[in-house]
Amino acid sequence: MRRADRLFQIVQILRNKHLVTAKMLAERLEVSERTIYRDIQDLSLSGIPVEGEAGVGYMLRHGLDIPPIMFTSEEIEALVVGARMIKTWGGKELSNSAQSALEKITGVIPTDLKDNIEKNKLFSIRFNQREDIDITLDICRKATHQKHFLMLSYCRADGEFSERRVRPLGLYFWGNVWTLAGWCELRNDFRNFRLDRIQLIELGNDTFIDEQGQSLADFISRMTCYQ
């Protein structure tokens, strides 16, 4: 990475976070902390309002006017591939949003980068597409964000059916299937539900609040212990 590009990246990182240490910047940009200290000093001398100190961290003073972000060809490729994957696997609502975002990006980048989008040869393919799974994903995503209970009619791998009332906590994509991580009130414990095994789904009118031992952070902590 050119030094000018690295300085620009530092500014972008600082503007998106409250406080960033030199160690975090060094790891992100794959340089030494000493290099970061020199870069921060040069940014300050050039008039960029960087606040902070070594050993504590750095941040940008509010109100900094920075020119619009310019993407590299690799960043454009990453966005295109990500958008294509979302359009294939992300449900109807996110698919439309991914296409809209890609169109907005295409409208503001230089011509040579637009050509990169059209010539990109990385694709996301999905066979046996089921519209009901897309609808289920949209409902689960909405419920997860808004903390609405979900009522599920679920079929396990052994064919057993059950009715569940679930606190949806997060959605995980495993390459060909989505799973819903949630707190199951029937089992009084965390459970993972494959979206392709959900027979019926209903968005509840009532909402929940995170409680100790039943949150996404608790679920992740539990899973981490099993690794």
Summary of the structure (lengths in Angstrom):
residues: 227
radius of gyration: 22.5
end to end distance: 35.7
largest distance: 67.7
contacts: 580
relative contact order: 0.08
helix: 48%
strand: 23%
